Amino acid sequence: MFPSLDTERLTLRAPTLDDYVDSAAMWSDPAVTRHIGGVPFTDEDVWARLHRYVGHWALLGFGLWVVRDKAGTFVGEVGFLDYRRAIVPKLDAPEMGWVLAPSAHGKGYATEAVRAAIAWGEAHFGHGRFVAIIDPDNTASFRVAEKVGFREETRTTYKGVPTVVFRRG
C-alpha cells in the first residue's frame, strides 16, 4: 500500500511512529522553517503533520516519504501532497514538496530524492505534470526544482506571504 523507493544513497519509505523524533527535530529547527512559515513547529504541529502524511497515503494513494540514507540516518521528507491550498492561481496538478534536515543540506540528497519521487509520480499519475510552491528567498529549493525540470510559472501570495509557483511538465 505504501511504496518504498531506493536510490543509490537513499531510501524513501512511508512514515512511521518511529520517525516522529527525527521529524520533530527537523521541523523545530529555525534553519528548516525559515522558508516554510518562518516559525519552528511545535511537537503538536509535527504530530499532526505525521498523521497528515499517513492520511495522504491511506486516502489518496500518494503522499510524502521519509527519506533516510543507506545507514539509516534521517535525511528529510519528500513527496506529493494535496493540501487544497487557497492559492491563486489554483494548483491544478499534484503538488510536490521537499524538506531536508540541516545535516543533509548541500549533499545532493534533495535532488536525488525528488528525482526518485518524480519517477514514481510519473508512473502513478500517468504523467509528469507537477507543481511546487517555494518561498522567493529559498534559492536552494529553486536550484533543486530547476535541476529536476520545474520552471517558474508565476509569483503570487499564499496566506499573505510572497510565493513562487513552479511547474514541471
N, C-alpha and C positions, 0 to 999 in steps of 0.2 A: 504494500500500500504506500509506504514512504520510500522512494528510491534513494539509493546511495550512489554517489559518483566518486570516481577516483581519477586523480591526475598524477603526474609524475611525482609531485611533492605533497599533495593534499588529499584529504578525504572529506567529502561533503555528505552529511547524513542528517536525518531528521533530528530535531532537538529532543532531548530527554530531560528528566528532572535533574540528572547528574550534571547537566550543562549550566544550571542556574547560577552557581557560584561564579564561574568564569564569565558568564554573560553579565551578571551584576557588576563584576569588577570592571568590565569593559565600559558598560553604559554609565557607570558612576564617574568615569574619568573625563574631566573637562576638555582634554585634548580630543576626545572622541566626539563629544556632543557640541563642540564649538560650532560646527556647521550643521548640526541636526537639532534644532530647537534652542541651542545656546545654553542649556541648563542641564547639569548632570541628572540622570534618572535616579529615582529612589528605588529601594528594594521592591516596593509595591508596584512601581511602574514596570520594572523588569519582570516581575512575576506575571503581570497582566500581559506583557509582550510575549512571554514564553507560551502562555495559553493561546494567544492570538496566532502564533506560528503553527502550533499543533492544530488549531481550528481551521486554518487555511488548508492544510493537508487533508484533514478529515472531511471538510465540507466542499472544497473546491478542487481537490486533486493536484494542487500545487502549493508552494509556499517557500519559506526560507529554510536553508540548510545551515546547520552548524558546521563550520569549517575547522578542521584540525590538521596539523601536519602529520607526517607518517609516524612520528614519535608520539603522537597523541596530544601535543601542545595545542591549546586553544588559539585559533587564528582570528576568528570572527564569524560573521553571519552574512550569507549571500543568497539571493534567490528572487522569487516572484511574489508579488503581493497585490491585493485588491482591497484598498482601504476606502474605496468610494469617496475619494477626496472631493471636497467642494472647491475646485480649482477651475479657472477659466484660462485657456480652453480646457474642456473636459478631456481627461485622459481616455483615449479610445483604443488602447492596446494594453496587454499585460504590462504592469509596472515592474521594473527591476530595481533592486536595492542592494547595496553592499556596505558593510561597515567592518573595519578591522581593529583589533586591539593594537595599541601603540607599539607593542613589541614586534608586531608583524609588519609595520609600515616600512616601505622602501625596499621590499624584498621581491616584488613582483607577484606576491600572493593574490592580490585583488584581481589583477588581470587574468591570472591562471584560473582562479575560481569562477570569475564571471564568464570566461570563455566556456568552461565546463557547463555552467548553468545555461548558457545560451544554446549550446548543442542539445542539451536535454529539452529546453523550451521549444526549439525548432521541431523536434520530433513530437513532443507532447501537444503543442498548439497547432502544428501543421504549417507553421510559418516562422519567420524570424523578425516579425514586427513587434518591437517593444519600446516602451518609453521609460524615462528616468527623470526624476526631478533632483536638481542639485543646487546647493547654495552658490551664488555667483562668486564667492571668495574661495571656494573649495577647489583649488587648482589641481590637487592630487586626484580627486574624483573626475574632474574634467579630462585629465590625461587617460585615466582608465577607460572612461566612456569612449573617447576617441579611438583608443587602441583596439577596441572591440567592435567598432563600426557605428557608434552613435554619433549623431551630428546635432548641434544646437538647432532647435526649431524656433523657440520663442522665449522671450523674457516676460515674466508675469509676477504676480504675488500669490502667496499661499499663506493663509492666516495672517495677512498683513506684512509678511516678510518677503523681500525680493527672492525670486526663484527662477531658475532656468530649466526649461523643459527640453530634454534631449529625446531624439527619436532614432531608432535603428530599423532598417528595412523599409 
